[in-house]
Each structure stands twice: as structure tokens, then as C-alpha cells.
């Protein structure tokens, strides 16, 4: 963490890029001061959102498939193994078909890449676990040291692949099921902040007539990606506005001016969902609860979008 902050200070235009308010908040977060409130988590305090995901052209054999979205784990000295293991248990109770993790798996050095990969390998989903990367997976401020950032991202990818997880860095994975003639394309974009995003590469060879879900860590570029075919985009990064309720948070939190902060958005008939994430390091003084989102695929556009928000029963 200290190395990340030193790199941040060396960035010539850090004041112009981030602003003094955000710099203060990020400094506090790196020092762990925003996580002092963290206590053992009750599943009743975690938002388990169950939502229908309507996909036009969905193959009948894929009707009812359940996809669990996680985001912004930030495995680090602040967010540790004990905290994450309870989520693994709760998610496995849901018996999902697929788990997708939309970036920021770690905050810190190489050792956290190995550890988080081991923890996530205990997730059980019939069609696997897909990971995409966010800015913290390369480093906190990746633009200042691009070579080191690339090495860190490559190492994290290797650790995840070695543990049997799927990594999408501007790549596409196809969700299939026995009896389905048409799969769902899952396009995983690399991180936008660090300049690794490449939509042309990600969508290369993808049949636009397929149902397409896009995984994109930072939702701010959702409108810029409208020229590409996708029906749903799953994102994270914002932590649900983080300290949006308190006066302190409103003053120092850089996310408060973002267009897309949390929840569901309709963008010209397409659907963006921004997950608040799991990390508790920036939830002090705000009722910003960690979130696990469960999507149930359907070809039927009618009916309620939100099914319920009850936590899973313990098995």
C-alpha cells in the first residue's frame, strides 16, 4: 500500500487528475483509517439483490440460468480472508450457474494475488467463475508506472488461471447449456482507467445477433460503448457512492459527481447495472451495505425486475 501511495505522489499531474479532496480520501483509505469500523459481517446486513435479466433472443434452454455478480473485493490487509470466506459460503448456498467478478479483486502487492485466487477457487458454479480486472488489479494509480502495472496484472491473471478461474481481458466467453442452440456471449473488458481497455479486440468475432452481456469494471464509459452490441452491462468501481450520506463523505469522496453510481440504469433501451461491491473499507458513516447480485436470465420482458432482496438461508 505504501508503494502505491508513493507512486501516486510521483505522478506529475495528480492534483489535476484527482483533486485534493479525492487525494485526501484515498490517503485515508490506503492507511486503513476508513476501515476502522469493520466488524464481523451478518448476512442480514449484506444486500442480496435478486433481479431478472431480460435478454432478447435467449435460447429456451438457458431460461432461468442464475448469474451471481460480485465486484470490488479489494483483498488486502483491510479486507481479509475471514471476511471473504463467509461470502464464499453464502454464494455457494445459492448454487449459481455462473459467477462473474467485475474487477478490483486486490489492493496491494503480489502476495494478495496468490491469496485471493486461492480463496476464490472455493466458489462453486456450474459454468465457472469469470474475472475481469479493475484499476486496483494493476495498481492503485497504474498510469504512473505502466510496466510494473502490466506485470502485476499478468501475475494476477496467472494466479487465477492456475486455480481454475476464467479471466477475460478484452475477450469473450460463451455461456452454454446442454440443449441450447444459441449461447450467451459474455464480453469481458479490461480496465479503462489504466488504458488497457480494447473494445475492438473484445468484440472481435462476436455474433451481434446473440444475447450479449458486457462485463466492464468502470461504468463511466457506458455511453461510449453504445456502438458495440450488448444488452446488459455489469459494472462496479463506484462502491455505491461510498460515503454519500455523511457530510464528511460528500466533501471528500470523488465518486459523488459520477453519472452512474449504483443500481440499474436504462441507457437508450440497454441495461447497466452497477454493483456496490464487497469491500468494507470505505463504508464508514454511510449505510452503504455490501452487495451480492443474483440475476435470473429470462426471455420474457414482462413481470417485476427485482424479485427480492432476502439473504440466502444457511445450508
C-alpha positions as CSV (number, residue, x, y, z in Angstrom):
1,X,0.0,0.0,0.0
2,X,2.8,2.4,0.8
3,X,4.4,1.8,-2.5
4,X,1.1,2.5,-4.3
5,X,0.8,5.8,-2.5
6,X,4.4,6.8,-3.3
7,X,3.7,6.1,-6.9
8,X,0.6,8.2,-6.7
9,X,2.6,11.2,-5.3
10,X,5.2,10.8,-8.1
11,X,2.5,11.3,-10.8
12,X,3.2,14.8,-12.2
13,X,-0.5,15.7,-12.7
14,X,-2.0,14.0,-9.7
15,X,-3.6,17.2,-8.4
16,X,-5.2,17.9,-11.8
17,X,-6.3,14.3,-12.3
18,X,-7.8,13.5,-9.0
19,X,-8.3,16.8,-7.0
20,X,-7.3,17.4,-3.4
21,X,-10.5,16.1,-1.9
22,X,-10.0,12.7,-3.6
23,X,-6.3,12.7,-2.7
24,X,-7.2,13.1,1.0
25,X,-9.8,10.4,0.9
26,X,-7.6,8.0,-1.0
27,X,-4.7,8.6,1.5
28,X,-7.0,7.7,4.4
29,X,-8.2,4.6,2.6
30,X,-4.6,3.5,1.9
31,X,-3.8,3.9,5.6
32,X,-6.8,1.9,6.6
33,X,-8.5,4.7,8.5
34,X,-11.7,4.2,6.6
35,X,-12.0,0.6,7.7
36,X,-11.7,1.0,11.4
37,X,-15.4,0.4,11.8
38,X,-15.4,-3.0,10.2
39,X,-17.0,-5.8,12.3
40,X,-17.9,-9.4,11.7
41,X,-20.5,-9.3,8.9
42,X,-24.0,-10.5,9.4
43,X,-25.7,-11.9,6.2
44,X,-28.7,-9.7,7.2
45,X,-26.6,-6.6,6.6
46,X,-25.5,-7.8,3.1
47,X,-27.8,-6.9,0.2
48,X,-28.6,-10.0,-1.8
49,X,-30.4,-8.5,-4.8
50,X,-32.3,-10.9,-6.9
51,X,-33.2,-9.5,-10.3
52,X,-34.5,-10.7,-13.6
53,X,-32.2,-10.1,-16.6
54,X,-34.3,-10.0,-19.8
55,X,-32.2,-11.0,-22.8
56,X,-33.9,-10.8,-26.2
57,X,-33.3,-13.9,-28.2
58,X,-32.4,-16.0,-25.2
59,X,-32.4,-19.7,-26.0
60,X,-35.2,-21.5,-24.1
61,X,-32.6,-24.0,-22.7
62,X,-30.9,-21.0,-20.9
63,X,-34.1,-19.8,-19.3
64,X,-33.7,-19.5,-15.6
65,X,-29.9,-19.6,-15.6
66,X,-28.6,-17.7,-12.5
67,X,-25.6,-15.5,-12.6
68,X,-24.1,-14.1,-9.4
69,X,-22.2,-10.8,-9.7
70,X,-19.5,-9.8,-7.3
71,X,-17.3,-6.7,-7.5
72,X,-14.6,-4.7,-5.8
73,X,-13.3,-7.3,-3.4
74,X,-10.1,-5.3,-2.7
75,X,-8.4,-8.2,-0.9
76,X,-5.8,-6.5,1.3
77,X,-4.7,-6.0,4.9
78,X,-8.1,-4.3,5.4
79,X,-10.3,-6.8,3.6
80,X,-9.0,-10.2,4.7
81,X,-9.7,-13.9,4.3
82,X,-12.2,-14.4,7.1
83,X,-14.4,-11.7,5.7
84,X,-14.4,-13.1,2.2
85,X,-14.8,-16.8,3.2
86,X,-18.3,-16.1,4.7
87,X,-19.3,-14.6,1.3
88,X,-18.0,-17.7,-0.5
89,X,-20.1,-19.9,1.8
90,X,-23.3,-17.8,1.2
91,X,-22.8,-17.6,-2.5
92,X,-22.3,-21.4,-2.7
93,X,-25.6,-21.8,-0.8
94,X,-27.2,-20.1,-3.8
95,X,-25.9,-22.8,-6.2
96,X,-25.3,-20.4,-9.1
97,X,-24.8,-21.4,-12.7
98,X,-22.1,-18.7,-13.2
99,X,-20.2,-16.2,-11.0
100,X,-18.8,-13.0,-12.5
101,X,-16.4,-10.7,-10.7
102,X,-16.2,-7.2,-12.2
103,X,-12.8,-6.0,-11.2
104,X,-10.7,-4.8,-8.3
105,X,-10.0,-8.2,-6.8
106,X,-7.0,-6.9,-4.8
107,X,-5.5,-3.8,-3.4
108,X,-1.8,-4.2,-2.7
109,X,1.2,-6.2,-3.8
110,X,1.8,-9.6,-5.5
111,X,1.1,-11.7,-2.4
112,X,-2.5,-10.7,-2.4
113,X,-2.9,-12.0,-6.0
114,X,-2.0,-15.5,-4.9
115,X,-4.1,-15.4,-1.8
116,X,-7.3,-14.1,-3.3
117,X,-7.0,-16.6,-6.1
118,X,-6.9,-19.4,-3.6
119,X,-10.0,-18.1,-1.8
120,X,-12.0,-17.5,-5.0
121,X,-11.2,-21.0,-6.2
122,X,-13.6,-22.3,-3.5
123,X,-16.6,-20.6,-5.3
124,X,-18.7,-23.3,-6.9
125,X,-20.7,-22.5,-10.1
126,X,-21.8,-25.0,-12.7
127,X,-20.3,-22.9,-15.6
128,X,-17.3,-21.5,-13.7
129,X,-16.1,-18.2,-12.3
130,X,-15.3,-15.3,-14.6
131,X,-13.0,-12.4,-13.5
132,X,-12.3,-9.1,-15.2
133,X,-9.9,-6.5,-14.0
134,X,-10.1,-3.0,-12.5
135,X,-7.6,-0.3,-11.8
136,X,-6.5,-1.8,-8.4
137,X,-5.7,-5.1,-10.0
138,X,-2.8,-3.4,-11.8
139,X,-2.0,-0.9,-9.0
140,X,-3.9,1.9,-7.4
141,X,-2.6,4.5,-9.9
142,X,-1.5,2.4,-12.8
143,X,-0.7,5.2,-15.2
144,X,2.4,6.3,-13.3
145,X,4.2,3.0,-13.7
146,X,2.7,1.2,-16.7
147,X,5.4,-1.5,-16.9
148,X,5.0,-2.6,-13.2
149,X,1.2,-2.4,-13.6
150,X,1.3,-4.8,-16.5
151,X,3.5,-7.2,-14.6
152,X,1.1,-7.2,-11.6
153,X,-1.9,-7.7,-13.8
154,X,-0.2,-10.6,-15.6
155,X,0.7,-12.2,-12.3
156,X,-2.8,-11.9,-11.0
157,X,-4.1,-13.5,-14.2
158,X,-1.7,-16.4,-13.9
159,X,-2.7,-17.0,-10.3
160,X,-6.4,-17.0,-11.2
161,X,-5.9,-19.3,-14.2
162,X,-3.8,-21.7,-12.1
163,X,-6.7,-22.0,-9.7
164,X,-9.2,-22.8,-12.5
165,X,-10.9,-19.5,-12.8
166,X,-11.7,-17.8,-16.1
167,X,-10.0,-14.4,-16.9
168,X,-11.3,-12.1,-19.6
169,X,-9.1,-9.2,-20.6
170,X,-10.8,-7.9,-23.8
171,X,-12.0,-11.4,-24.5
172,X,-15.3,-13.2,-24.9
173,X,-16.6,-16.3,-23.1
174,X,-19.7,-18.2,-24.2
175,X,-22.3,-19.4,-21.7
176,X,-23.7,-22.7,-22.9
177,X,-26.0,-25.4,-21.6
178,X,-27.0,-28.8,-22.9
179,X,-29.8,-28.5,-25.4
180,X,-29.1,-24.8,-26.2
181,X,-28.5,-24.0,-29.8
182,X,-27.5,-20.4,-29.1
183,X,-25.2,-19.4,-26.3
184,X,-25.0,-16.1,-24.4
185,X,-21.8,-14.1,-25.2
186,X,-20.1,-12.6,-22.2
187,X,-17.7,-9.9,-23.3
188,X,-15.1,-9.0,-20.6
189,X,-13.4,-5.7,-21.0
190,X,-10.1,-4.8,-19.4
191,X,-9.7,-1.8,-17.2
192,X,-10.4,1.7,-18.7
193,X,-8.5,3.8,-16.2
194,X,-5.2,2.1,-16.9
195,X,-5.7,2.3,-20.6
196,X,-5.9,-1.5,-21.1
197,X,-9.5,-1.5,-22.5
198,X,-9.8,-2.6,-26.1
199,X,-13.4,-2.9,-27.2
200,X,-12.4,-3.8,-30.8
201,X,-10.4,-6.8,-29.6
202,X,-13.1,-7.8,-27.0
203,X,-15.9,-7.9,-29.6
204,X,-13.9,-9.4,-32.4
205,X,-15.8,-12.3,-34.0
206,X,-18.8,-11.9,-31.7
207,X,-22.1,-12.6,-33.5
208,X,-24.2,-9.4,-32.8
209,X,-27.4,-11.5,-33.0
210,X,-26.5,-13.4,-29.8
211,X,-27.6,-12.2,-26.4
212,X,-24.6,-10.3,-25.1
213,X,-23.6,-9.4,-21.5
214,X,-20.7,-7.0,-21.1
215,X,-18.5,-7.0,-18.0
216,X,-16.9,-3.6,-17.5
217,X,-15.4,-2.5,-14.2
218,X,-15.8,1.3,-14.6
219,X,-19.3,2.3,-15.7
220,X,-18.4,5.9,-16.7
221,X,-17.8,4.9,-20.3
222,X,-21.1,3.0,-20.7
223,X,-22.4,5.6,-23.2
224,X,-19.2,5.4,-25.2
225,X,-19.7,1.7,-25.6
226,X,-23.1,2.0,-27.1
227,X,-21.8,1.5,-30.7
228,X,-21.0,-2.1,-29.7
229,X,-23.6,-4.8,-29.3
230,X,-24.7,-5.5,-25.7
231,X,-28.0,-5.8,-23.9
232,X,-26.7,-5.7,-20.4
233,X,-23.5,-4.2,-18.9
234,X,-22.4,-5.3,-15.4
235,X,-20.0,-2.9,-13.6
236,X,-18.6,-1.9,-10.2
237,X,-15.9,0.6,-9.2
238,X,-18.0,3.2,-7.5
239,X,-18.7,1.4,-4.2
240,X,-22.2,2.8,-4.3
241,X,-21.1,6.4,-3.9
242,X,-19.2,5.2,-0.8
243,X,-19.6,8.0,1.8
244,X,-22.5,9.6,0.0
245,X,-24.7,10.2,3.1
246,X,-22.4,11.9,5.6
247,X,-21.2,15.5,5.2
248,X,-17.6,14.3,5.5
249,X,-18.1,11.8,2.7
250,X,-19.8,14.2,0.4
251,X,-16.8,16.6,0.8
252,X,-14.0,14.1,0.3
253,X,-15.5,11.3,-1.9
254,X,-14.5,11.7,-5.6
255,X,-17.4,9.5,-6.8
256,X,-20.1,11.9,-5.8
257,X,-20.3,13.6,-9.2
258,X,-20.5,10.3,-11.2
259,X,-23.4,9.7,-13.5
260,X,-23.7,6.0,-12.7
261,X,-23.1,5.2,-9.0
262,X,-25.2,2.2,-8.1
263,X,-28.1,0.0,-9.2
264,X,-29.9,-0.2,-12.5
265,X,-29.9,2.3,-15.3
266,X,-31.7,2.3,-18.7
267,X,-29.4,3.8,-21.4
268,X,-31.2,4.1,-24.7
269,X,-33.0,0.8,-24.1
270,X,-30.0,-1.0,-22.8
271,X,-29.4,-2.0,-19.2
272,X,-26.5,-1.0,-17.0
273,X,-26.1,-2.4,-13.5
274,X,-23.6,-1.0,-11.1
275,X,-22.8,-3.3,-8.2
276,X,-21.7,-1.6,-4.9
277,X,-19.1,-4.3,-4.2
278,X,-18.0,-6.3,-1.2
279,X,-15.1,-4.3,0.2
280,X,-16.0,-2.6,3.5
281,X,-13.0,-0.3,3.7
282,X,-15.0,2.8,2.6
283,X,-18.4,2.3,4.1
284,X,-17.9,4.1,7.4
285,X,-20.5,6.8,8.3
286,X,-22.8,5.6,5.5
287,X,-25.5,3.0,5.2
288,X,-23.8,1.6,2.1
289,X,-24.1,-2.1,2.5
290,X,-22.0,-4.7,0.6
291,X,-23.9,-6.2,-2.3
292,X,-24.2,-9.6,-4.0
293,X,-26.4,-9.5,-7.1
294,X,-28.2,-12.6,-8.4
295,X,-29.5,-12.3,-12.0
296,X,-32.0,-14.8,-13.4
297,X,-31.9,-15.0,-17.2
298,X,-35.3,-14.8,-19.0
299,X,-36.5,-14.2,-22.5
300,X,-39.8,-12.7,-21.0
301,X,-39.7,-8.9,-20.8
302,X,-42.8,-8.7,-18.5
303,X,-43.0,-9.1,-14.7
304,X,-41.1,-7.5,-11.9
305,X,-37.4,-6.7,-12.4
306,X,-36.5,-7.0,-8.7
307,X,-37.5,-10.4,-7.3
308,X,-36.5,-10.0,-3.7
309,X,-33.5,-8.9,-1.5
310,X,-33.7,-11.6,1.2
311,X,-30.4,-13.2,2.2
312,X,-29.9,-16.9,1.4
313,X,-30.9,-19.5,4.1
314,X,-27.8,-21.1,5.6
315,X,-27.3,-24.6,4.4
